Amino acid sequence: MSKAPTRPLQVTATLADGRIVSTDGIVMFDSIIYHAWFYKYAPQVLRGECAGERLDGYIGLPFARLPNNRWMASKGVYDEVERHVEYYNKRPDFFAADKLRWLKDDKGIIDDSAGKYRAYRNPVIVRVLKDAKITFFCRGNKNEIVDLLSRIPAVGKKPAMGWGIVQKWEVKEIEEDFSTFHPKYGLMRPIPVEDSAQYSDVDLSKYPIFQYGIKPPYWKQVNARPCYVPVVT
């Protein structure tokens, strides 16, 4: 896929109500497309049906590449008009028809205040976006990206709770590539410290250095390196 012709692109998601869940405010576009790739080509992975199996084939996202197998895709940029904390409750319904098997070996009273059946009330940071829009930049294949985005109904964390629902995706070609740097928003994706010499024309000293993912999945420790990390502007 990555060998297909690529062009600088601007991708905009219009959300249903403008709310996304993100602790640090960073939403990476290659992470979204990575998830969409599995929806299309290997949905059994998302369903957890391939434990212990190796996925045959090449995970080829429709982006141009950077060193260390990174993709030319940016964080999302948006104007934040409000930030607050909301909560979601997590209490398993063990008496649903498909959950009774969980209790077959247990006896006694179920205590939802402690232990393995504990109920949770979890806080999340909700960001409200101006005009309900978040925009990404990349260098990629437009047709393939449009196809993959048709499988993505939401952005950010906890979409099943109703946050980050996407009403519309828009993808258009632009003249310049802003997947790594933008004249207004600055650094657009993590830059490994070891690769920083390749960006001598950019002042990276104003960006924090963290152990951070360089490609999706960003949470996976094997993908983490000391990086100059984008900040929310």
Sequence and secondary structure as in RCSB ss.txt:
>XXXX:A:sequence
MSKAPTRPLQVTATLADGRIVSTDGIVMFDSIIYHAWFYKYAPQVLRGECAGERLDGYIGLPFARLPNNRWMASK
GVYDEVERHVEYYNKRPDFFAADKLRWLKDDKGIIDDSAGKYRAYRNPVIVRVLKDAKITFFCRGNKNEIVDLLS
RIPAVGKKPAMGWGIVQKWEVKEIEEDFSTFHPKYGLMRPIPVEDSAQYSDVDLSKYPIFQYGIKPPYWKQVNAR
PCYVPVVT
>XXXX:A:secstr
 TTS  EEEEEEEEESSSEEE SSS  BHHHHHHHHHHHHH HHHHTT  TT    S    SB EEGGGEESB B
 B  EEEEEEEEEEE   TTSTTTGGGGTT  S   TTSGGG  EEEEEEEEEEGGGEEEEEEEE HHHHHHHHT
T  B SS GGGTTTBEEEEEEEE SS  SSEETTTEE S EEGGGGGGGTTS GGGS EEEEESSSSTT GGGEE
EEE     
